[in-house]
Amino acid sequence: MVSGILKGLLLGTVCFAVSFGLELAISVLQDNPAHLEIYISSFSLTGSQIKNTDFVFFLLCVLFNVINVWMEEGVFRGLFLKMLSKTKPFMQANFIAAFLFGIWHIVMPVRSYVNGEMSFAAMALMGIGYIILAGIMGIKWGLLYRITGNLWAGLGDHLFNNTVATNMLYVVSQNGVDELQVVRIMVAQIISFTFVIAIYYCKKRNAKLPLCDKGGEVQ
């Protein structure tokens, strides 16, 4: 468990280090130097202005994200993917579970629309984007489950994404905070997705992954 979680945290750290670096480099090229700041703020598609730096907020952020990630990985990979794999080829089951994971996340733009923070058109566009982005993440974490035979590596990567990259570490420039947050998350996820899928097909080619696509548990 510990080894798997640490590997997932390492994957998230490396990929987001690249995406944060690219964002800082872009800000310099645009003559708008930026820097990193660490604080706790509620995640918002329209940009939250709340900054909490007390230790208790960091503790609560980690605690609530552990609960959230445990639930999401347990349901979408531990339950849905496992059940779907009993009757469908793994990749098909993984895509279905990832699509459901994407649908689950459209509550974010819907909430922003209900609160009057964005238009209906923006909500629809953001909802489609969320299905795609969360779907990519879901496919990646499903592949990690297939590669490792357990949920821990995906849980570690998921935890880093939700805790550090989304709710704790921010890019601040003269123009505001986290202007390119969605782009940063997308870049990091594409990098990690490419890395994971390369490992998956490499192991499959070398017959290190189970050959049977049906039958439930990873063997």
Secondary structure, 3 states (H helix, E strand, C coil): CHHHHHHHHHHHHHHHHHHHHHHHHHHHHCCCCEEEEECECCCCCCCCCCCECCHHHHHHHHHHHHHHHHHHHHHHHHHHHHHHCCCCCHHHHHHHHHHHHHHHCCHHHHHHHHCCCCCHHHHHHHHHHHHHHHHHHHHHHHHHHHHHCCCHHHHHHHHHHHHHHHHCEEEEECCEECCCHHHHHHHHHHHHHHHHHHHHHHHHHCCCCCCCCCCCCCC
